[in-house]
């Protein structure tokens, strides 16, 4: 099965195989600022399975180790690539045509979660990345 999605204005479209892993809701300040939202839901796929089929995303180096892809026309944040994981790409879950087709498995960087952002979904919560291995829930 193929997952497809794109930006708000339709200038950038992508497709990827449904080999989703590391689906998370990130509460870090960088994701918040990049999206202008209290958190961002992401999922990862192998970079080899990801294709831009229309348009060309603009790129922004948001930290020393990461690059974000977004539509230069409407500003929709689409992708995140970390230098330490060159074979993977993270995709904003809500840029999917059908965002109900997958869902986050956990919350990451919850030590940055805004005090008024209450989640009661029962998913595991990690103070930082899931690699820290400490569920805070």
Secondary structure, DSSP 8 states (H G I E B T S, - for coil): -EEEEE-SSSS-EEEEES--EEEEEE--HHHHHHHTSS-EEEEEEEGGGEEEEES--EEEEEETTEEEEE-TTT--EEEEEEGGGTTEEEEEGGGBTTGGG---SEEE-GGG--TT----S--EEBSS-GGG--B--
